[in-house]
Amino acid sequence: MAIGQSQAPTETVGVMAPPPLAEGPRVPWRRTPEGRARLLGISMFAPAVLYITALIGLPLVLAFVYAFTDVKVGSATSHWVGLENFRSILQSPSFRQALLNSFIFTIVSQVLVIVGSTTLSLALKDKFHGRGFVRFLILLPWVAPISLGAIGWKWILDSLYSVINWVLVALHFYKPYSAPMWLGEPVLAMASVILVHTWRLLPFSTVILLAGLTAIPKDIPEAAEVDGAGFWRILFQINIPMMLPIINVAVLFGIIFTFTDMTVVYILTAGGPFDSTQVLPSLAFFTGILAGDLSQGAAISLFLVPILVVVAYLMLRMAHRAEIT
Amino acid sequence: MQRGMLHTIGSHVARWVVVIVFAVLLAFPFYWMLITTFKKTADLYTLENNPFIFNLPPTLEHLRLLFGQTAYLRWVANTALVGVIVVTITLILALPAAYALTRLTGRWGQPIGIGIFLTYLVPPTLLFIPLSRVVALLNLQDTIWSVVVVYPSFTVPFSVWLLMGFFKSIPRELEDAAMVDGLSRLGAFIKLVVPISLSGILTVVIFTFTLVTQEFVYALTFISPESQQMLGVGVPTFLVRGDVYYWGSLMAACLIASVPIAILYNLFLDRFIAGFTVGAVK
């Protein structure tokens, strides 16, 4: 393989400047071809890194700073208040409810997404007539803007004109006007929010699993079938174990997209009734932006960080492993 | 033999049942948007009517209201404008960065690339509070320029990652040959690498554009006036007057905005997924 002159010596440049020449004047490393390639490289990726630092790194630091001060919208000055914000939110029933709800929301919807997407991806893995159109239909919830999809659900779950209730009444499960208020009762509202979010993430998880399935050799399950293994045995002892690495990818992204999401809750219930569907991101929004208490809002959103750190760590470990193999 | 055939038929039936049930569940809200769009108001709000059929003749009244008496078209235009500018900024930042990280930075390229990708995981709901203050300081609140500045912070990381995967697949020898022929490294990048990466660039364009249309949290936080709204926030916020939902127009607005984006996204789906699964699928 013909590796360019600029590449081969880079391994040493990466550690230190090249050794000084035995004779003649020392050439500064910046003037060497490797050094110039290195400088060009830095100047090419620096703008992107600076932009990201300014708009992700800096606000991230600010979020931590705000959480320890009493900054409000419109206030010119702010003071260091130590752990005061955390003490006050930990005592707030809304916060405790939101923390609990965030975990319920994430865990239940992820379990549903994984079971659903595993089933669906196995059904979609072989080519069949009309597969392209089916894939388009199945993907709609993920690719359409979620705030608009959620509005569609708000109409489907309407307190009076819900199509679900019309069917339930028509099938005589309920009398007219007595059918459930999907978004008006705490447990039903939570279930609705979870189901709509599952609806939204299922397509994403399915296409990720489909990508993984194409990499699994077909002959192993086929050989097992010839040997007389039944459908369920092949599923649980061969297909699913072989899919595990890609299921991990889907779950890790799914956890992030769920734990940090507020759109579905905001549109469907705005956290209600009585905070029964409030999650950490939506509570941070209502506290920090709508009520203008930036410091408490920031403190609430910081509770997202531990989960993000764990997921990022697991992703790095996975990427590292993939590099070795 | 016969048992084998029954087995095959059984698995075909099972597959179709699974596929149809999921397709119906997942696509139903969009079908519901479609039928609601064309129903007369009196038809929509009569409880005795079967909601699955047209009990009264179809109507265009909701579309007329949407296009004639709301700022819907304005929001579409705002979103398109923001999309175009953010795509431009994203390409200007991400193309050179991805190239440098695959070719010029030696073994530091991959770790920096992964570091950039990880910033994609930092969610808007963690950053929106400090950013609202930054946007206010820059005097950008309540204009589309607030999101123009902020959106590249999540489109650039993913685009760099996608493009790195793309540049890695270009043989190094191509550039080396061009440089032997007298092009500088930068010249080889602009005149050779960029043109042969057009499909990768197109992927980034579509992906960035769909991310812009899907974003909700930042637009909701930074922009309040009706005329400056993005689609995703304007529709759920301003098509509801007081407590009155104009369901026909709302559903039309949701459907019209969703379907074109879905079609675009579908065309490039496999490439986006490759971005999410790099490393895990090989």
Interface residues (C-beta under 8 A of the other chain):
Chain A: M1 A2 I3 G4 S6 Q7 T10 E11 V13 G14 A37 R38 L40 G41 I42 M44 F45 P47 A48 V49 Y51 I52 L55 I56 G57 L58 P59 L60 L62 A63 Y66 V71 G116 T119 L120 A123 L124 D126 F128 V134 R135 F136 L137 I138 L139 L140 P141 V143 A144 P145 I146 S147 L148 G149 A150 I151 G152 W153 W155 I156 D158 L160 Y161 V163 W166 P176 W199 L202 P203 V207 I208 L210 A211 G212 T214 A215 F231 P245 I246 N248 V249 F253 I256 T260 D261 M262 T263 Y266 I267 L280 P281 A284 F285 G288 I289 L294 G297 A298 S301 L302 L304 V305 L308 V311 A312 M315 L316 M318 A319 A322 E323
Chain B: S11 A14 R15 V18 V19 F22 A23 L25 L26 A27 F28 P29 F30 W32 M33 T36 L44 Y45 L47 N50 P51 F52 I92 L93 A94 P96 A97 Y99 A100 L101 R103 L104 T105 G106 R107 W108 I112 I114 I116 L118 T119 L121 V122 P123 P124 T125 L126 L127 F128 I129 P130 L131 S132 R133 V134 V149 V150 P152 S153 V156 P157 V160 R172 E173 E175 D176 M179 R185 L186 T210 T213 Q214 F216 V217 L220 T221 L231 G232 V233 V235 P236 Y245 W247 L250 M251 A253 C254 A257 S258 V259 I261 A262 I263 Y265 N266 L269 D270 I273 A274 F276 T277 V278 G279 A280 V281 K282
